C-alpha cells in the first residue's frame, strides 16, 4: 500500500511541477524539482523510496539523448564545436574549482561541482532556440554543435567519478584501468551498433509492431546499462552509449518516438526524486552563497564562451548569443551530482547546494537569451570585438544596381543559382567561413561578415543596390536589416523569407516589399498537385490558390 501511495504522490508532484513550469514558462524539469523539494519536505521517508524507478528514469533519459544526437550536426561548425567546447569545459572547470575551493569546499566536492557547472542544458537551449525560430541561425548551429560535444564529454566525466573514491597510492593504475574499461565498452558498443544492433532492430521493425519495437528498444537500453554495470561502468553511461551508436541507424526516429512517452514518465520521477535530495533548510541557510555561486557561474561561463567564440572568428551578435545561451548549467549536472552522492563522494548538503545553483541558472536561461540582443546593440559601438563586420573591404564604389543576398543556405543558394543563369549581378553576405571559401573558389562575389552590421552592408553597396534578399532564418536579424535598409536606402527593394506565421505578420507591419514563406509555398504546391490529380480545371485551381493567398496575406 505504501508503495502505491508513494508512487501516486510522486506522479502527482510531477503533474503539479509540469503545470507550474508551463504557467511560469520554465523548463519542465525545473518545475519537477521545485515541487519535488516541496513534497520532499513534508512526505515521510517511507513514501519517498523510489530509487529504482529514478535510476530507470536516468537510464532512459540518457538513452534517448544518445538516440537524438546527430554527429552530422558537427560537420558545419566542427572546429568551434569540438575545440571550443573542450576548451570551455576545461577553463570553466578550473575556474569553478578555484572559486569553490576558496569557499572552503574540499577538493573532491569542488571538482565534482565544477565538472557539473561546466556543462550546459541541451534540452533547455533547443527549446528556447525552437521557440524563437533560431535553430537554423549561425549561433543556433554553433550552440547545437557545442552542446553535442558537451554531451559526449560526459562519458569521461562519468568514468572519472568512481576513480575519485579510490584516490590513494594506486590511483593512477585505477584511473588507467577505468579508462581502459570505458574504452573497451565504447568500442564494443560501436561494434554492436554498426554491425549487430541495426540488423536486429531492422528485423523487429519489419513485423510492423510498435509494441515489439518499444520492448526491443527498452531491452537494448537496459541491457547495455546492465552490461556496463557488470564491468564497473555507470549503467546510465552504458545506456547513453547505446543511444549514441544507434543514432545514425535507419530506425532511430521510430525508436525515439516509441520510447519517449515511457522516458518522459520515468524522467519526471527522476527529477521529482532529485528534488527530494534537496533539503530546504540547507537552501535557506546557504541562500546567499547559492545566489552568489549561480551568478558567478553564469558570468564566468558567459565570459569564457564569448572569448572562445571570438577566438574562433565568431564576433558580435553570434558571440553574444553563444555566451548568453550556453551560460546556464545543464541536466547532465544533476546526473553527475546524483551519481557522486550514490558513490558517497559528495555530501547530501553539498548535493542540495549544487542542485539549487543549477536550478537558478536554468530559471535565468530564457531571460538571458531574451536580453542577448539588447546587450549586443548597446555594446557593438564600444569596441570592434562586439562588431561582426570582419570584412574591411569596401566594394560600395564598384557596385551599382546589383542585388545583395544575405545568407547562402538552403534558400539563398537557389536564388544565387537563378541569378547566375540570367547574368544578374549579385553579391553574397554570409557569416559561415566555409560557405564564403566555397563561393570564392566558384568565382561568386561574397563578403564574410554579419549582414546586420551597418559596416558590412555599406561595404556591399546597400545604398546603390536594386534589391536585398533576406534568405536568413533569423527573425531578429531580418528586422535589424529591414530597419537599416529602409533608413539608408529607401528605394532598395526588400525581399524576405519567413518561417513562422507570426513572423509574416511582423514583416507585413514593417512594409517589406515581398515576403515568402517556404512552408506556405510548399503547401500551395501540394494543394495544386492534389487538385490536378483529382481532375480539377486550371481555372478552379487558380481560384483556389488565389483565395488561399488572399486569406494568408490578411
C-alpha positions, 0 to 999 in steps of 0.5 A: 500500500505504501508503495502505491501511495508513494508512487501516486504522490510522486506522479502527482508532484510531477503533474503539479511541477509540469503545470507550474513550469508551463504557467511560469514558462520554465523548463519542465524539469525545473518545475519537477524539482521545485515541487519535488523539494516541496513534497520532499519536505513534508512526505515521510521517508517511507513514501519517498523510496523510489530509487529504482524507478529514478535510476530507470528514469536516468537510464532512459533519459540518457538513452534517448539523448544518445538516440537524438544526437546527430554527429552530422550536426558537427560537420558545419561548425566542427572546429568551434564545436569540438575545440571550443567546447573542450576548451570551455569545459576545461577553463570553466572547470578550473575556474569553478574549482578555484572559486569553490575551493576558496569557499572552503569546499574540499577538493573532491566536492569542488571538482565534482561541482565544477565538472557539473557547472561546466556543462550546459542544458541541451534540452533547455537551449533547443527549446528556447532556440525552437521557440524563437525560430533560431535553430537554423541561425549561425549561433543556433548551429554553433550552440547545437554543435557545442552542446553535442560535444558537451554531451559526449564529454560526459562519458569521461566525466562519468568514468572519472567519478568512481576513480575519485573514491579510490584516490590513494597510492594506486590511483593512477593504475585505477584511473588507467584501468577505468579508462581502459574499461570505458574504452573497451565498452565504447568500442564494443558498443560501436561494434554492436551498433554498426554491425549487430544492433541495426540488423536486429532492430531492422528485423523487429521493425519489419513485423510492423509492431510498435509494441515489439519495437518499444520492448526491443528498444527498452531491452537494448537500453537496459541491457547495455546499462546492465552490461556496463554495470557488470564491468564497473561502468555507470549503467546510465553511461552504458545506456547513453552509449547505446543511444549514441551508436544507434543514432545514425541507424535507419530506425532511430526516429521510430525508436525515439518516438516509441520510447519517449512517452515511457522516458518522459514518465520515468524522467519526471520521477527522476527529477521529482526524486532529485528534488527530494535530495534537496533539503530546504533548510540547507537552501535557506541557510546557504541562500546567499552563497547559492545566489552568489555561486549561480551568478558567478557561474553564469558570468564566468561561463558567459565570459569564457564562451564569448572569448572562445567564440571570438577566438574562433572568428565568431564576433558580435551578435553570434558571440553574444548569443553563444555566451548568453545561451550556453551560460546556464548549467545543464541536466547532465549536472544533476546526473553527475551530482546524483551519481557522486552522492550514490558513490558517497563522494559528495555530501547530501548538503553539498548535493542540495547546494549544487542542485539549487545553483543549477536550478537558478541558472536554468530559471535565468536561461530564457531571460538571458537569451531574451536580453542577448540582443539588447546587450549586443546593440548597446555594446557593438559601438564600444569596441570592434570585438562586439562588431561582426563586420570582419570584412574591411573591404569596401566594394560600395564604389564598384557596385551599382544596381546589383542585388545583395543576398544575405545568407547562402543556405538552403534558400539563398543558394537557389536564388544565387543559382537563378541569378547566375543563369540570367547574368544578374549581378549579385553579391553574397553576405554570409557569416559561415567561413566555409560557405564564403571559401566555397563561393570564392573558389566558384568565382561568386562575389561574397563578403564574410561578415554579419549582414546586420552590421551597418559596416558590412552592408555599406561595404556591399553597396546597400545604398546603390543596390536594386534589391536585398534578399533576406534568405536568413532564418533569423527573425531578429536579424531580418528586422535589424536589416529591414530597419537599416535598409529602409533608413539608408536606402529607401528605394532598395527593394526588400525581399524576405523569407519567413518561417513562422506565421507570426513572423509574416505578420511582423514583416507585413507591419514593417512594409517589406516589399515581398515576403515568402514563406517556404512552408506556405509555398510548399503547401500551395504546391501540394494543394495544386498537385492534389487538385490536378490529380483529382481532375480539377480545371486550371481555372478552379485551381487558380481560384483556389490558390488565389483565395488561399493567398488572399486569406494568408496575406490578411 
